[in-house]
Amino acid sequence: MAVRPKFSMGKRLTVKEKKEKAIIDLINKMFEIAGHSVTHDDIKDRRDDWYTDWTITMDQNERWKEWGEKYLIKNLGMSKFGAEREMGMVALVWGLKFSDFENNIKIS
């Protein structure tokens, strides 16, 4: 019996598979925008705090979140509000640490 790839091109993805693919695509795009040659495949089996091994600037993070919102609206049919909220959660759970946070905070 042949083993099918997880996301085969010949069948329609279930909602669960679409969400799993979205997380993979969002993580891959985050690394790409941050300028790292790392992919989801490189970190998927790590159980440690891998997201602290690489950094992203605050501007890059905003670009990634904007890209992700458009992706979620297009591929998962989310509303703009839902996509914004979801990207906030994705950034909280899997987002990289900021390399320039202290340079961008405003002290009152």
Wavefront OBJ file of the C-alpha trace (Angstrom):
o trace
v 0.000 0.000 0.000
v 1.460 3.358 -1.054
v 1.726 6.175 1.451
v 0.160 9.420 0.298
v 1.890 12.715 1.012
v 0.223 14.672 3.814
v -0.945 17.481 1.505
v -1.403 15.800 -1.858
v -2.280 17.886 -4.873
v -4.950 15.486 -6.088
v -7.489 15.819 -3.297
v -9.310 18.626 -1.622
v -7.931 19.466 1.824
v -10.091 19.179 4.902
v -10.504 22.224 7.146
v -8.039 20.709 9.622
v -5.467 20.109 6.864
v -5.930 23.676 5.595
v -5.237 25.026 9.088
v -2.159 22.810 9.476
v -0.873 23.943 6.080
v -1.537 27.565 7.021
v 0.634 27.292 10.146
v 3.446 25.759 8.093
v 3.156 28.465 5.431
v 3.023 31.248 8.040
v 6.115 29.958 9.850
v 8.011 29.534 6.577
v 7.095 33.070 5.495
v 8.138 34.467 8.893
v 11.607 32.953 8.494
v 11.786 34.178 4.891
v 10.837 37.765 5.751
v 13.267 37.746 8.697
v 16.054 36.650 6.319
v 16.703 33.209 7.788
v 17.239 30.084 5.688
v 15.175 27.978 8.083
v 11.870 26.261 7.369
v 9.137 24.584 9.359
v 10.730 21.230 8.506
v 13.897 22.326 10.344
v 12.078 23.085 13.602
v 8.985 20.863 13.577
v 10.424 18.157 15.834
v 12.076 20.518 18.309
v 10.365 20.737 21.671
v 12.566 23.509 23.063
v 12.123 27.251 22.685
v 13.386 27.255 19.075
v 11.719 30.621 18.366
v 14.375 32.349 20.520
v 17.214 31.044 18.328
v 16.372 33.522 15.550
v 15.262 37.134 15.522
v 13.014 39.391 13.509
v 12.822 43.185 13.434
v 9.608 44.906 14.407
v 9.177 46.170 10.822
v 9.692 42.661 9.435
v 7.177 41.354 11.952
v 4.581 43.893 10.784
v 5.212 42.880 7.129
v 4.815 39.218 8.102
v 1.580 39.862 9.993
v 0.145 41.850 7.040
v 1.111 39.036 4.654
v -0.378 36.476 7.030
v -3.673 38.338 7.341
v -4.055 38.394 3.545
v -3.110 34.700 3.393
v -5.698 33.735 6.026
v -8.428 35.771 4.357
v -7.687 34.198 0.967
v -6.980 30.609 1.997
v -9.178 30.089 5.066
v -11.955 32.543 4.248
v -11.447 34.506 7.468
v -12.772 38.005 7.982
v -10.245 40.839 8.300
v -10.890 41.006 12.049
v -10.533 37.232 12.423
v -7.310 37.190 10.409
v -5.832 40.027 12.495
v -6.722 38.227 15.704
v -5.364 34.908 14.414
v -2.056 36.481 13.342
v -1.748 37.991 16.800
v -2.112 34.516 18.277
v 0.305 32.960 15.779
v 2.867 35.673 16.570
v 2.387 35.075 20.287
v 2.817 31.303 20.033
v 5.386 30.920 17.223
v 6.735 34.418 16.597
v 10.455 35.103 16.725
v 11.970 37.423 19.315
v 12.538 41.026 18.262
v 16.090 42.109 17.521
v 15.284 45.808 17.803
v 12.612 45.973 20.502
v 14.606 48.198 22.861
v 15.384 50.635 20.027
v 11.683 51.025 19.221
v 10.029 51.371 22.600
v 9.041 54.869 23.594
v 9.617 55.852 27.175
v 7.058 58.347 28.429
l 1 2 3 4 5 6 7 8 9 10 11 12 13 14 15 16 17 18 19 20 21 22 23 24 25 26 27 28 29 30 31 32 33 34 35 36 37 38 39 40 41 42 43 44 45 46 47 48 49 50 51 52 53 54 55 56 57 58 59 60 61 62 63 64 65 66 67 68 69 70 71 72 73 74 75 76 77 78 79 80 81 82 83 84 85 86 87 88 89 90 91 92 93 94 95 96 97 98 99 100 101 102 103 104 105 106 107 108
